[in-house]
Amino acid sequence: MTVDVPDLHGVLVDWREHAVLLDAGQQAWAEDPHREGEEAAAFARLMSTIGEAMSAAMRTILMAAGMEVSGTGNDYAPHELVVTRRVAPSVWRARRDAQFVRRTDSMSSLRL
């Protein structure tokens, strides 16, 4: 995540492949700089499919958590998302706050 890039006004969210997978793809691409072979094409498809799936999953999760999410339009990071604001209250935070109030009230009644 990257926070508040100038003129973006939000939080950037992206996912990176594991270093082992990334290294294997880069080695295949280095051996085939014009990316004309099947191995280079297979790695390109795999990386793209993983990026699309992870972006869709992150978007779904963030939206379910009440966030406003959109793509950044960044050609260099096509699966990157930007979270600009909360549009719905957090059920997790509401539950945690309610538990805190109950504990505080319970402890206050014990001191009386």
C-alpha positions as CSV (number, residue, x, y, z in Angstrom):
1,M,0.0,0.0,0.0
2,T,1.1,3.5,-0.7
3,V,-0.6,6.4,1.1
4,D,-1.6,9.8,-0.4
5,V,0.4,10.0,-3.6
6,P,0.3,13.7,-4.7
7,D,-2.9,14.6,-6.4
8,L,-4.4,11.2,-5.8
9,H,-6.1,11.7,-2.5
10,G,-6.3,8.1,-1.4
11,V,-4.5,4.9,-0.6
12,L,-3.0,2.8,-3.4
13,V,-3.5,-0.9,-3.0
14,D,-1.6,-3.4,-5.2
15,W,-0.4,-7.0,-5.0
16,R,2.9,-8.4,-6.0
17,E,3.8,-11.9,-7.1
18,H,6.0,-13.9,-4.9
19,A,9.7,-13.4,-5.6
20,V,10.2,-17.0,-6.8
21,L,7.5,-16.6,-9.4
22,L,8.6,-13.2,-10.5
23,D,12.3,-14.4,-10.8
24,A,11.2,-17.3,-12.9
25,G,9.2,-15.1,-15.2
26,Q,12.0,-12.6,-15.5
27,Q,14.5,-15.3,-16.4
28,A,12.2,-16.7,-19.1
29,W,11.7,-13.2,-20.5
30,A,15.5,-12.5,-20.4
31,E,16.1,-15.7,-22.4
32,D,13.5,-14.5,-24.9
33,P,13.7,-10.7,-25.0
34,H,11.2,-10.4,-27.9
35,R,8.8,-12.7,-26.0
36,E,8.1,-14.8,-29.1
37,G,8.4,-18.2,-27.4
38,E,5.7,-20.2,-25.7
39,E,7.4,-20.1,-22.2
40,A,7.5,-16.3,-22.2
41,A,3.9,-16.1,-23.4
42,A,2.8,-18.6,-20.7
43,F,4.5,-16.5,-18.0
44,A,2.9,-13.3,-19.3
45,R,-0.6,-15.0,-19.3
46,L,0.0,-16.4,-15.7
47,M,1.2,-13.0,-14.4
48,S,-1.7,-11.2,-16.0
49,T,-4.3,-13.7,-14.8
50,I,-3.0,-13.6,-11.2
51,G,-3.0,-9.8,-11.3
52,E,-6.6,-9.7,-12.5
53,A,-7.8,-12.2,-10.0
54,M,-6.0,-10.5,-7.1
55,S,-7.3,-7.1,-8.1
56,A,-10.9,-8.4,-8.3
57,A,-10.6,-10.1,-4.9
58,M,-9.1,-7.0,-3.3
59,R,-11.8,-4.8,-4.8
60,T,-14.5,-7.1,-3.6
61,I,-13.1,-7.3,-0.1
62,L,-12.5,-3.6,0.2
63,M,-16.0,-2.7,-1.1
64,A,-17.6,-5.3,1.3
65,A,-15.7,-3.4,4.1
66,G,-17.4,-0.2,3.0
67,M,-14.7,1.4,1.0
68,E,-14.9,3.4,-2.2
69,V,-12.5,1.7,-4.7
70,S,-11.5,2.4,-8.2
71,G,-8.7,1.7,-10.7
72,T,-5.9,4.1,-11.0
73,G,-5.5,3.9,-14.8
74,N,-1.7,3.4,-14.3
75,D,-0.4,1.5,-17.4
76,Y,2.6,0.4,-15.4
77,A,0.5,-1.1,-12.6
78,P,-2.7,-2.1,-14.4
79,H,-4.2,-4.0,-11.4
80,E,-3.5,-1.2,-8.9
81,L,-6.5,0.2,-6.9
82,V,-7.1,3.4,-5.1
83,V,-9.2,3.6,-2.0
84,T,-10.6,7.1,-1.7
85,R,-13.1,7.0,1.2
86,R,-15.3,5.0,3.4
87,V,-18.9,4.9,2.2
88,A,-20.4,2.6,4.8
89,P,-19.6,2.2,8.5
90,S,-17.3,-0.6,9.5
91,V,-19.2,-3.4,11.1
92,W,-16.0,-4.6,12.7
93,R,-15.3,-1.2,14.3
94,A,-18.9,-0.8,15.5
95,R,-18.7,-4.2,17.2
96,R,-15.3,-3.4,18.8
97,D,-16.5,0.0,20.0
98,A,-19.6,-1.5,21.5
99,Q,-17.6,-4.1,23.3
100,F,-15.3,-1.4,24.6
101,V,-18.3,0.5,26.0
102,R,-19.7,-2.6,27.6
103,R,-16.4,-3.4,29.3
104,T,-16.0,0.2,30.4
105,D,-19.6,0.3,31.8
106,S,-19.0,-3.1,33.5
107,M,-15.7,-1.9,35.1
108,S,-17.4,1.4,36.2
109,S,-20.2,-0.5,37.9
110,L,-17.6,-2.7,39.8
111,R,-15.9,0.4,41.3
112,L,-19.1,1.8,42.7
